[in-house]
Amino acid sequence: MTRKAWSWSFGKRGCTCRVYEDPKSGMIYGGEPRRSLKHRDRDLAKTWCKAQVKAMLDGRKPTSDRPVAPAPLSHITARYLTEKTPTKLYAGAQEQDEREAELWVRVLGAGKDLAKLTPAEWRRFIRDRGAGAITARGVPVPDETKRIPVRDGSVGEDLVWLKCLVNWAMNERDEATGAYLLPTYPFRGNPEAEQRQPGQKPADPYAVPKEQNPRRPVASPARYEAILAVADQVTMEVRRDHKRLQVPSHLPALVRLSFLTGRRLTPILALRYADLSLKATDEEPHGAITWVSGTDKKRKAWRVPMSAAVREVLDRVLTERPTIGTGFLFPSPRNPAQHVSKDLASAWLERAEVLAKQPKQDGSLWHAYRRGWATLRKHLPDADVMAAGGWSDPTCLKACYQQADPATVLKVVEAYG
């Protein structure tokens, strides 16, 4: 049975345009004389049809090609940074968008048509980025002695971001013409060209490299105690009465809260007095903390009971800064209207690691404490650990945060032995 072909007409009698679909190939044709529009997008075909009628009414010759040229990469990234990036409340995600946009415009060219992205370009990027021939912002590094190799995980993040950009552009239209920014999906394989055995899955020409040995270090209790022992020695510079003074930094409280709550650094730095519930109840004997959605990576608000140790840390902070009001618990030493920056807090922790003679953990700083918190609680129900630590996906919790430890591995191998 032949499938009924789709067709659509626009205009008034004497000035009309019709587009229709070939029932076998699905390609869309239209106009007089008949010509292929070289795509299968019905919405784009309707836009083309309206453009033909408008041209005829204006006394112009109807166009014979597709109505709108594909948007160049520079236009797509500019639209993305203007429209999509501001919806990402997590500061790190916005910074990544800006870096990735700069990277891909430099690598592929500002006028690149993403629909024509080839597997060869994909493989070339994996090779050059992995070898350090281009930086994280797409700047070439011609001197091989200055190249710093990049791990598969970082290369994969860049490629995943490009795929996200493509998916976004496939659903966004040009305001002037109504055409999609990217009418054709570029990431299609060519199974017919693959030399494979019967039943074997064809290789994906746009496969994303994955890190086989991801770096996910854990901050152990011993490391936490060592850092805490020297944290009071780390100072920060403040200005009082036109003088520069060295005073104790916020590092001791930040390290304690990071290890005791399992939260990311950004939400901890953004804590305000208004986020604390200090009244004791049966369910919250030491009070509670509301981790607001504006600082959460998943844009979700969480209310979590305090432990006795967390309440002790916060009571000490409030005693040191009793006039904190609705301000930040950890104000910036230079601008109390803002909280301490992530870079400054990281610099404090790096200084403490040197003082404590603790080796730097490869690929992590503050996040190792979040993994340590999750690993110490892997014997507890996943639902409760997720609610307390701020995870929405148990797969992420178990695969990326809860790490194997020697003591538990030994218990496993010796069980029933």
ZIQUIUR-V190820 format. One line per field, one symbol per residue. burial: 1 if it has 16 or more other C-alpha atoms within 10 Angstrom, else 0. A space follows every 10 residues. Layout:
burial=???
This chain:
burial=0000001001 0000011111 1100001111 1000011011 1101111111 1111000000 0101011101 1111011011 0000100011 0001001101 1111111101 0111100010 0000110111 1111111101 1000001001 1111111110 1110110010 0111000011 1111011000 0000000000 0000110110 0000011111 0011011101 1111110100 0000000011 1111111111 1111111111 1110111100 0001011111 1101111000 0111110001 1011001000 0001001111 1110000011 1000100111 1110110000 0000111111 1111100100 0100100111 1000001000 1110000000 0000000
